[in-house]
């Protein structure tokens, strides 16, 4: 990542992740694709060893080929049988889901930088204790916040999924999120008192947030491997189901956006090969 940035071949997408996703959606629909938002797929339909569609509520949408882009470890829930392909079993065994609490803050003032600092009082999320905080200010990107304002984020790494799951089951989820927000904002204002009174909004995404929006295992946004383990090769097809393909960041560990894009391109190539269609990128058409 550092080498890519230093060579001038990498950077942040203009407009952030939402604008980036919207450009992809607009390209897809312009080419004849249809997107059904707020529509959950409940399962994959098979006939004679071939994927033929998906179940949505009480309907079945038929398709000559399916690409599953749901988080790969959770994709098994869409099938009516356990996946026993070696690549998938290795993925389940070796991929260690990585999750976090992501905190976004909107300031009605311009802040160019907030250096990391040691906390006066540690902040705890279940078994994880944080003794310092670091923040990222997006002042240089004018699309991240209104004029004269600053978007600020911080990430608290650690597998706190079980902690938040228990809090939700006990009815403490929102209170715990508010407690975390108060502690982070309190520490930030003590360290940078010039922002006090300028906090417009704060939002916290816990592992349960990631799970709710993406279906990812334990709300993970990436994966790691134990020391000495190799990355399993993922052909992204199943030996006993034809016309079914997998794409997504989990298929190319450790993951991330570039891996997801590469996997999507590869899945599209597989579909083209199934139907004997030459694969062409959009700019070459």
Secondary structure as the mmCIF struct_conf table of DSSP 4:
data_model
#
loop_
_struct_conf.conf_type_id
_struct_conf.id
_struct_conf.beg_label_comp_id
_struct_conf.beg_label_asym_id
_struct_conf.beg_label_seq_id
_struct_conf.end_label_comp_id
_struct_conf.end_label_asym_id
_struct_conf.end_label_seq_id
HELX_RH_AL_P HELX_RH_AL_P1 UNK A 2 UNK A 6
TURN_TY1_P TURN_TY1_P1 UNK A 7 UNK A 8
BEND BEND1 UNK A 9 UNK A 9
HELX_LH_PP_P HELX_LH_PP_P1 UNK A 12 UNK A 13
TURN_TY1_P TURN_TY1_P2 UNK A 14 UNK A 15
HELX_RH_AL_P HELX_RH_AL_P2 UNK A 16 UNK A 30
TURN_TY1_P TURN_TY1_P3 UNK A 31 UNK A 32
TURN_TY1_P TURN_TY1_P4 UNK A 37 UNK A 38
STRN STRN1 UNK A 43 UNK A 47
TURN_TY1_P TURN_TY1_P5 UNK A 48 UNK A 49
STRN STRN2 UNK A 50 UNK A 56
TURN_TY1_P TURN_TY1_P6 UNK A 57 UNK A 58
STRN STRN3 UNK A 59 UNK A 62
BEND BEND2 UNK A 64 UNK A 64
STRN STRN4 UNK A 66 UNK A 68
BEND BEND3 UNK A 70 UNK A 70
HELX_RH_3T_P HELX_RH_3T_P1 UNK A 72 UNK A 78
BEND BEND4 UNK A 79 UNK A 81
HELX_RH_AL_P HELX_RH_AL_P3 UNK A 86 UNK A 94
STRN STRN5 UNK A 96 UNK A 98
STRN STRN6 UNK A 100 UNK A 107
BEND BEND5 UNK A 108 UNK A 109
STRN STRN7 UNK A 117 UNK A 125
TURN_TY1_P TURN_TY1_P7 UNK A 126 UNK A 127
STRN STRN8 UNK A 128 UNK A 133
STRN STRN9 UNK A 136 UNK A 137
TURN_TY1_P TURN_TY1_P8 UNK A 139 UNK A 140
TURN_TY1_P TURN_TY1_P9 UNK A 142 UNK A 143
BEND BEND6 UNK A 144 UNK A 145
TURN_TY1_P TURN_TY1_P10 UNK A 147 UNK A 148
STRN STRN10 UNK A 150 UNK A 157
BEND BEND7 UNK A 158 UNK A 158
HELX_RH_AL_P HELX_RH_AL_P4 UNK A 161 UNK A 169
TURN_TY1_P TURN_TY1_P11 UNK A 170 UNK A 171
HELX_RH_AL_P HELX_RH_AL_P5 UNK A 173 UNK A 191
HELX_RH_3T_P HELX_RH_3T_P2 UNK A 193 UNK A 195
TURN_TY1_P TURN_TY1_P12 UNK A 196 UNK A 197
STRN STRN11 UNK A 199 UNK A 205
HELX_RH_AL_P HELX_RH_AL_P6 UNK A 207 UNK A 214
HELX_RH_3T_P HELX_RH_3T_P3 UNK A 217 UNK A 219
BEND BEND8 UNK A 221 UNK A 221
STRN STRN12 UNK A 222 UNK A 224
TURN_TY1_P TURN_TY1_P13 UNK A 227 UNK A 228
HELX_LH_PP_P HELX_LH_PP_P2 UNK A 229 UNK A 233
STRN STRN13 UNK A 237 UNK A 238
TURN_TY1_P TURN_TY1_P14 UNK A 239 UNK A 240
STRN STRN14 UNK A 241 UNK A 246
BEND BEND9 UNK A 248 UNK A 248
HELX_RH_3T_P HELX_RH_3T_P4 UNK A 249 UNK A 251
BEND BEND10 UNK A 252 UNK A 252
TURN_TY1_P TURN_TY1_P15 UNK A 253 UNK A 254
HELX_RH_AL_P HELX_RH_AL_P7 UNK A 257 UNK A 274
TURN_TY1_P TURN_TY1_P16 UNK A 275 UNK A 276
HELX_RH_3T_P HELX_RH_3T_P5 UNK A 282 UNK A 284
#
